[in-house]
């Protein structure tokens, strides 16, 4: 449970005090006593109701911010009753349920009904104040309706955004799509390189032909050549049958080489020959095989810098970069962040059966202030998680990962004018995610929305 520092005490009768109705039988009088002990330093006004009839009368006569209800042995029925009873109560008070017999099934039931929290008896102060902090936060968050989003659909792939940088991308895609030209897509991890590649393919003359994608960074170097070109039976130990490679599978269509800069120079030479001659040879074979393939390559690296360092062939670069499309980072796309947020929230709300119509102003501010190291992919992952954990019709700050609220606190503590560079923000965010995953690179890469090889490279770069 997250905890929050208690606010400054307020005077009796102050409207800022949170009004709490505690419904507990005489056998649980200790719950009321505990909350009353915490009331003064947490700016609470606590009243008890020993049974349901008196609780119902108090709910009808007065406005409450929070109801703490101790569940009976019929916990499932109690939860459903309370959710229904509070639905029409003045002020729409939130519900905290307390039980001395928690279970996974009861937790899931409480989540599905939108209960703020399910606490275990005897109550712990930190747990209760954590739930109270979420009530206070939600009370000052203003719902902002999700804007309508017009997206450019190419087949099943949607391109969302209206920023000038994305409009330039759309123009290039429209011009190159109907041709068979080789395309080089450059952009950081998570900017949507494969989505753009698939959209170009579907907008081209061979849209019904195969689109074959290969992540060159994900396949070990000693296997990548066979994966691309195939091999003959007996070509090497373990080659017990002939294998058809990705070039041949893509004949008539498009071969997408993602993270092309991760290939060795020797393999780059073979790719160059395949592009120039439009033919390949399988590993262990001697006969050239014609391949009519449109090639689209992508990388998150600066290929001109790689050429200068001797890590990428200049002749291959110019063969690939007949048309170059540079994808902007999410930070460069301005208000596209809001459009992408609305698009993803609606998409995931439909998938998970939620009725989310708005997002709070604070949640939007947290999204805007985030560094987005993983770009659109990271945003998509964050919003999917937020939609899954949301219980109402508004996506709030509490539904975002804990590190977002930690960033908000850090920003608040920073002296005016003491701004960090983008690299410093990136390094701090990666460090936080690695701490969250206890140093597990695979899990951290998934949270960040980047490939683990990219994360490893950034860790070395920042000395993490």
C-alpha positions as CSV (number, residue, x, y, z in Angstrom):
1,X,0.0,0.0,0.0
2,X,1.2,3.5,-0.8
3,X,1.3,6.0,2.1
4,X,1.0,9.7,2.1
5,X,2.3,12.2,4.5
6,X,-0.6,13.6,6.6
7,X,-1.8,17.1,5.7
8,X,-1.6,19.9,8.2
9,X,-4.3,19.7,10.9
10,X,-7.3,21.8,10.2
11,X,-9.8,23.5,12.5
12,X,-12.9,21.7,13.7
13,X,-15.7,22.2,11.1
14,X,-13.2,23.0,8.3
15,X,-14.7,21.8,5.0
16,X,-11.3,20.4,4.0
17,X,-11.7,17.6,6.6
18,X,-12.6,14.2,5.1
19,X,-15.9,13.0,6.5
20,X,-15.8,9.2,7.2
21,X,-18.6,7.0,8.3
22,X,-17.5,3.8,9.9
23,X,-20.0,0.9,9.9
24,X,-18.9,-1.8,12.4
25,X,-20.7,-3.9,14.9
26,X,-20.0,-3.6,18.6
27,X,-17.5,-6.5,18.3
28,X,-15.4,-4.2,15.9
29,X,-15.6,-1.0,18.0
30,X,-11.8,-1.0,17.8
31,X,-12.0,0.0,14.1
32,X,-13.9,3.2,15.1
33,X,-11.5,3.9,17.9
34,X,-8.4,3.5,15.7
35,X,-9.8,5.9,13.1
36,X,-10.6,8.4,15.7
37,X,-7.1,8.3,17.1
38,X,-5.7,9.0,13.6
39,X,-8.4,11.7,12.9
40,X,-6.7,14.8,14.3
41,X,-3.3,14.5,12.6
42,X,-4.9,13.3,9.3
43,X,-7.7,16.0,9.2
44,X,-10.5,13.4,9.4
45,X,-14.0,13.7,10.8
46,X,-15.0,10.2,11.9
47,X,-18.4,9.0,13.0
48,X,-19.5,5.5,13.8
49,X,-22.7,3.6,12.9
50,X,-23.0,0.3,14.9
51,X,-25.5,-1.3,12.5
52,X,-27.0,-1.0,9.0
53,X,-30.2,0.8,9.8
54,X,-28.4,3.7,11.5
55,X,-25.8,3.7,8.7
56,X,-28.6,4.1,6.1
57,X,-30.1,7.0,8.0
58,X,-26.8,8.8,8.3
59,X,-26.1,8.2,4.6
60,X,-29.5,9.7,3.7
61,X,-29.2,12.7,6.0
62,X,-25.6,13.8,5.5
63,X,-22.9,14.0,2.9
64,X,-19.9,11.7,3.4
65,X,-16.5,11.3,1.6
66,X,-15.7,7.8,2.6
67,X,-17.4,4.8,4.1
68,X,-15.4,2.2,6.0
69,X,-17.5,-1.0,6.3
70,X,-16.5,-4.1,8.2
71,X,-17.7,-7.1,6.2
72,X,-19.6,-10.0,7.8
73,X,-19.2,-13.7,7.0
74,X,-21.3,-13.0,3.8
75,X,-18.6,-10.8,2.5
76,X,-19.5,-11.1,-1.2
77,X,-23.2,-10.1,-0.5
78,X,-22.0,-7.2,1.8
79,X,-19.8,-5.8,-0.9
80,X,-22.6,-5.8,-3.5
81,X,-25.0,-4.2,-1.1
82,X,-22.7,-1.4,-0.2
83,X,-21.7,-0.6,-3.8
84,X,-25.4,-0.4,-4.6
85,X,-26.2,1.7,-1.5
86,X,-23.4,4.2,-2.1
87,X,-24.2,4.6,-5.8
88,X,-27.1,7.0,-5.0
89,X,-25.7,8.5,-1.9
90,X,-25.0,12.2,-1.7
91,X,-21.5,13.1,-2.6
92,X,-20.8,9.6,-4.1
93,X,-18.7,8.4,-1.1
94,X,-16.0,5.9,-1.8
95,X,-16.0,2.5,-0.1
96,X,-13.2,0.9,1.9
97,X,-14.1,-2.6,3.0
98,X,-12.4,-4.3,6.0
99,X,-12.3,-8.0,6.8
100,X,-10.5,-10.4,9.1
101,X,-10.6,-13.2,6.5
102,X,-9.2,-11.8,3.2
103,X,-8.9,-14.1,0.1
104,X,-7.9,-13.8,-3.5
105,X,-11.5,-14.2,-4.6
106,X,-12.7,-11.4,-2.3
107,X,-10.0,-9.1,-3.6
108,X,-11.0,-9.8,-7.2
109,X,-14.7,-9.3,-6.3
110,X,-13.9,-5.9,-4.6
111,X,-11.8,-4.8,-7.7
112,X,-14.6,-5.7,-10.1
113,X,-17.1,-3.7,-8.0
114,X,-14.9,-0.6,-7.9
115,X,-14.2,-0.8,-4.2
116,X,-11.4,1.7,-3.3
117,X,-9.6,-0.8,-1.1
118,X,-9.9,-4.0,0.8
119,X,-8.1,-3.8,4.1
120,X,-7.3,-6.5,6.6
121,X,-8.3,-6.3,10.3
122,X,-6.9,-5.1,12.5
123,X,-6.4,-1.9,10.5
124,X,-2.9,-0.6,10.0
125,X,-2.5,3.2,9.9
126,X,-0.2,3.2,6.8
127,X,-2.6,1.1,4.8
128,X,-5.5,3.3,5.7
129,X,-3.7,6.5,5.0
130,X,-2.6,5.2,1.6
131,X,-6.3,4.6,0.7
132,X,-7.2,8.0,2.1
133,X,-4.5,9.7,-0.1
134,X,-6.2,8.2,-3.2
135,X,-9.6,9.6,-2.1
136,X,-8.1,13.1,-1.6
137,X,-6.2,12.9,-4.9
138,X,-9.3,11.8,-6.8
139,X,-11.4,14.6,-5.1
140,X,-9.2,17.3,-6.7
141,X,-8.8,15.7,-10.1
142,X,-11.0,17.2,-12.8
143,X,-12.3,14.7,-15.4
144,X,-11.3,15.7,-19.0
145,X,-13.4,14.1,-21.7
146,X,-11.3,12.0,-24.2
147,X,-11.1,13.9,-27.5
148,X,-12.4,12.2,-30.7
149,X,-9.5,10.9,-32.7
150,X,-9.3,10.6,-36.5
151,X,-6.7,8.1,-37.5
152,X,-5.2,7.1,-40.8
153,X,-6.0,3.4,-41.2
154,X,-4.0,1.1,-43.6
155,X,-5.5,-2.3,-43.3
156,X,-5.6,-3.2,-39.6
157,X,-2.9,-0.7,-38.7
158,X,-3.8,2.8,-37.4
159,X,-1.5,5.8,-37.6
160,X,-2.5,8.4,-35.0
161,X,-1.2,12.0,-34.9
162,X,-1.6,15.5,-36.4
163,X,1.7,17.0,-35.4
164,X,3.8,18.6,-38.3
165,X,6.5,16.0,-37.9
166,X,3.9,13.2,-38.4
167,X,2.3,15.0,-41.3
168,X,5.7,14.9,-43.1
169,X,5.9,11.1,-42.4
170,X,2.4,10.6,-43.9
171,X,3.4,12.5,-47.0
172,X,6.5,10.4,-47.6
173,X,4.5,7.2,-46.9
174,X,1.9,8.2,-49.5
175,X,4.5,8.9,-52.1
176,X,6.6,5.8,-51.6
177,X,3.8,3.3,-50.9
178,X,2.7,2.8,-54.5
179,X,6.3,2.3,-55.7
180,X,8.6,-0.7,-55.2
181,X,11.4,1.5,-53.9
182,X,13.6,0.3,-51.0
183,X,12.9,2.3,-47.8
184,X,15.0,3.0,-44.8
185,X,13.0,3.9,-41.6
186,X,15.0,5.6,-38.8
187,X,13.7,6.2,-35.3
188,X,14.2,5.4,-31.7
189,X,12.8,2.1,-30.2
190,X,9.1,2.3,-29.8
191,X,8.4,5.0,-32.4
192,X,6.4,2.6,-34.6
193,X,8.9,1.6,-37.3
194,X,7.3,-1.8,-38.0
195,X,3.8,-0.2,-38.1
196,X,5.0,2.2,-40.8
197,X,6.7,-0.5,-42.7
198,X,3.5,-2.6,-42.7
199,X,1.4,0.4,-43.8
200,X,3.8,1.1,-46.7
201,X,3.5,-2.6,-47.8
202,X,-0.3,-2.6,-47.6
203,X,-0.4,0.7,-49.6
204,X,1.8,-0.8,-52.3
205,X,1.2,-2.7,-55.5
206,X,1.7,-6.1,-53.8
207,X,-0.4,-5.6,-50.7
208,X,-1.8,-9.2,-50.9
209,X,1.7,-10.7,-51.1
210,X,3.6,-11.7,-47.9
211,X,5.0,-9.2,-45.5
212,X,7.9,-11.0,-43.7
213,X,9.6,-9.3,-40.7
214,X,13.0,-10.2,-39.2
215,X,14.4,-8.6,-36.1
216,X,18.1,-8.8,-36.8
217,X,19.0,-7.9,-33.1
218,X,16.9,-10.8,-31.8
219,X,18.5,-13.6,-33.7
220,X,22.0,-14.8,-32.8
221,X,24.6,-13.8,-35.5
222,X,25.5,-17.5,-36.2
223,X,21.8,-18.2,-37.1
224,X,20.8,-15.0,-38.8
225,X,22.4,-15.9,-42.2
226,X,20.5,-19.2,-42.4
227,X,17.3,-17.4,-41.2
228,X,17.6,-14.9,-44.0
229,X,18.9,-17.0,-46.9
230,X,18.0,-20.6,-45.9
231,X,20.3,-23.5,-46.1
232,X,20.7,-26.8,-47.9
233,X,20.7,-30.2,-46.2
234,X,24.1,-31.0,-44.7
235,X,25.3,-27.4,-45.0
236,X,26.4,-27.5,-41.3
237,X,26.0,-29.7,-38.3
238,X,22.4,-29.9,-37.5
239,X,21.2,-29.0,-41.0
240,X,19.2,-32.3,-41.5
241,X,16.8,-30.8,-44.0
242,X,16.6,-28.0,-46.5
243,X,15.4,-24.7,-45.0
244,X,13.7,-21.9,-46.9
245,X,14.9,-18.5,-45.7
246,X,13.0,-15.3,-45.2
247,X,14.0,-13.8,-48.5
248,X,12.3,-16.7,-50.4
249,X,9.2,-16.5,-48.1
250,X,8.9,-12.9,-49.0
251,X,9.1,-13.3,-52.8
252,X,6.5,-11.1,-54.5
253,X,6.0,-9.1,-51.3
254,X,8.1,-7.2,-48.7
255,X,11.0,-8.2,-46.5
256,X,11.3,-6.0,-43.4
257,X,14.7,-6.0,-41.8
258,X,14.4,-4.4,-38.3
259,X,17.5,-3.2,-36.4
260,X,19.5,-3.7,-39.6
261,X,22.6,-2.0,-38.0
262,X,23.0,-5.1,-35.7
263,X,24.2,-7.3,-38.6
264,X,27.9,-8.1,-39.0
265,X,29.9,-6.6,-41.9
266,X,30.1,-10.0,-43.6
267,X,26.3,-10.5,-43.5
268,X,25.9,-6.9,-44.7
269,X,27.9,-7.8,-47.8
270,X,25.5,-10.6,-48.6
271,X,22.5,-8.4,-48.1
272,X,24.1,-5.9,-50.5
273,X,24.5,-8.6,-53.2
274,X,20.9,-9.7,-52.7
275,X,19.6,-6.1,-53.1
276,X,21.9,-5.4,-56.2
277,X,21.4,-8.7,-58.0
278,X,17.9,-9.6,-56.8
279,X,19.2,-13.1,-56.1
280,X,20.5,-15.1,-53.1
281,X,22.3,-18.4,-52.4
282,X,21.3,-20.7,-49.6
283,X,24.0,-21.6,-47.1
284,X,25.7,-24.6,-48.4
285,X,24.2,-24.1,-51.9
286,X,25.9,-23.1,-55.1
287,X,22.9,-22.1,-57.3
288,X,21.6,-18.5,-57.4
289,X,17.9,-18.2,-56.6
290,X,16.1,-15.1,-58.0
291,X,14.1,-13.2,-55.4
292,X,11.7,-10.4,-56.4
293,X,11.4,-8.7,-53.0
294,X,10.8,-5.2,-51.8
295,X,13.1,-4.4,-49.0
296,X,12.3,-2.1,-46.1
297,X,14.9,-1.7,-43.4
298,X,14.8,0.0,-40.0
299,X,17.2,1.0,-37.3
300,X,17.3,3.0,-34.1
301,X,21.0,4.0,-34.7
302,X,22.7,6.7,-36.7
303,X,23.9,4.8,-39.7
304,X,26.2,7.6,-40.9
305,X,27.9,7.5,-37.5
306,X,28.2,3.7,-37.8
307,X,29.7,4.1,-41.2
308,X,32.3,6.6,-39.9
309,X,33.1,4.0,-37.1
310,X,33.5,1.2,-39.7
311,X,30.5,-0.7,-38.3
312,X,28.2,-0.3,-41.3
313,X,28.9,-0.5,-45.1
314,X,28.5,2.8,-46.9
315,X,27.5,1.1,-50.1
316,X,24.7,-0.9,-48.4
317,X,23.5,2.3,-46.7
318,X,22.9,4.0,-50.1
319,X,21.2,0.9,-51.4
320,X,18.8,0.9,-48.5
321,X,18.3,4.7,-48.2
322,X,16.6,5.2,-51.6
323,X,13.8,6.8,-49.5
324,X,14.5,7.6,-45.9
325,X,11.7,8.2,-43.4
326,X,12.6,9.5,-40.0
327,X,10.1,8.8,-37.2
328,X,9.9,11.5,-34.5
329,X,10.1,10.6,-30.8
330,X,7.0,10.9,-28.7
331,X,8.5,14.0,-27.1
332,X,8.8,15.7,-30.5
333,X,5.2,15.1,-31.4
334,X,3.6,17.6,-29.0
335,X,-0.2,17.2,-28.6
336,X,-0.1,13.9,-30.4
337,X,0.4,12.5,-26.9
338,X,-3.2,13.4,-26.0
339,X,-4.6,11.9,-29.3
340,X,-2.6,8.7,-28.8
341,X,-3.8,8.5,-25.2
342,X,-7.4,8.8,-26.3
343,X,-7.0,6.3,-29.0
344,X,-5.3,3.7,-26.8
345,X,-7.7,4.2,-23.9
346,X,-10.7,3.6,-26.1
347,X,-9.1,0.6,-27.8
348,X,-8.3,-1.1,-24.5
349,X,-11.5,-0.1,-22.8
350,X,-13.4,-1.9,-25.6
351,X,-11.1,-4.9,-25.3
352,X,-11.5,-5.2,-21.5
353,X,-15.1,-4.3,-21.3
354,X,-14.6,-0.9,-19.5
355,X,-16.7,2.3,-19.9
356,X,-13.9,4.9,-19.6
357,X,-15.1,8.2,-21.0
358,X,-12.6,10.6,-19.5
359,X,-9.1,11.1,-18.0
360,X,-8.3,13.3,-15.0
361,X,-6.3,16.5,-15.5
362,X,-3.7,15.2,-13.1
363,X,-3.3,11.9,-14.9
364,X,-2.8,13.8,-18.2
365,X,-0.2,16.1,-16.6
366,X,1.7,13.1,-15.4
367,X,1.7,11.6,-18.9
368,X,2.9,15.0,-20.3
369,X,5.7,15.3,-17.8
370,X,7.0,11.7,-18.3
371,X,10.2,11.3,-20.4
372,X,8.8,8.4,-22.6
373,X,12.1,6.7,-23.2
374,X,10.2,3.9,-24.9
375,X,8.1,6.3,-27.0
376,X,4.7,5.2,-28.3
377,X,5.2,1.6,-27.3
378,X,5.8,2.6,-23.7
379,X,2.7,4.8,-23.8
380,X,0.7,1.9,-25.1
381,X,1.9,-0.4,-22.4
382,X,1.3,2.1,-19.6
383,X,-2.3,2.8,-20.8
384,X,-3.2,-0.8,-21.2
385,X,-2.1,-1.4,-17.6
386,X,-4.1,1.7,-16.5
387,X,-7.3,0.6,-18.2
388,X,-7.0,-2.9,-16.7
389,X,-6.7,-1.5,-13.1
390,X,-9.3,1.3,-13.6
391,X,-12.6,0.7,-11.9
392,X,-14.7,3.7,-12.9
393,X,-15.4,5.7,-16.0
394,X,-12.5,8.1,-15.4
395,X,-8.8,7.1,-15.7
396,X,-7.1,8.7,-12.7
397,X,-3.5,9.3,-11.5
398,X,-3.9,6.3,-9.1
399,X,-4.3,4.0,-12.1
400,X,-0.8,4.9,-13.5
401,X,2.3,3.1,-12.4
402,X,3.8,4.2,-9.1
403,X,6.9,5.7,-10.7
404,X,4.8,8.3,-12.4
405,X,3.6,9.7,-9.1
406,X,7.2,9.4,-7.9
407,X,8.3,11.6,-10.8
408,X,5.7,14.1,-9.9
409,X,7.1,14.4,-6.3
410,X,10.6,14.7,-7.6
411,X,9.6,17.5,-10.0
412,X,7.9,19.3,-7.1
413,X,11.0,19.1,-4.9
414,X,13.3,20.4,-7.7
415,X,14.4,24.0,-7.3
416,X,13.0,26.4,-9.9
417,X,15.2,26.5,-13.0
418,X,17.1,23.3,-12.0
419,X,16.1,21.3,-15.2
420,X,17.6,18.0,-16.2
421,X,18.8,17.1,-19.6
422,X,16.9,14.5,-21.6
423,X,19.8,12.1,-21.1
424,X,19.7,12.6,-17.3
425,X,15.9,12.0,-17.3
426,X,16.4,8.9,-19.4
427,X,19.1,7.6,-17.1
428,X,17.1,8.2,-14.0
429,X,14.0,6.6,-15.4
430,X,15.9,3.5,-16.5
431,X,17.4,3.3,-13.1
432,X,14.0,3.5,-11.4
433,X,12.6,0.7,-13.7
434,X,15.6,-1.5,-13.0
435,X,15.2,-1.0,-9.3
436,X,11.5,-1.9,-9.7
437,X,12.4,-5.2,-11.4
438,X,15.3,-6.0,-9.0
439,X,17.8,-5.7,-11.9
440,X,16.0,-8.1,-14.3
441,X,16.8,-6.7,-17.7
442,X,14.1,-8.6,-19.6
443,X,11.3,-7.4,-17.3
444,X,12.7,-3.8,-17.3
445,X,12.9,-3.8,-21.1
446,X,9.2,-4.9,-21.3
447,X,8.1,-2.1,-19.0
448,X,10.1,0.4,-21.0
449,X,8.8,-0.9,-24.3
450,X,12.3,-1.4,-25.8
451,X,14.4,-4.4,-26.9
452,X,16.6,-5.8,-24.2
453,X,19.7,-5.2,-26.4
454,X,18.7,-1.6,-26.6
455,X,18.4,-1.5,-22.8
456,X,21.7,-3.2,-22.3
457,X,23.4,-0.6,-24.6
458,X,21.8,2.3,-22.7
459,X,22.8,0.8,-19.3
460,X,26.5,0.7,-20.6
461,X,26.1,4.3,-21.9
462,X,24.8,5.6,-18.6
463,X,27.0,3.4,-16.4
464,X,24.0,1.7,-14.7
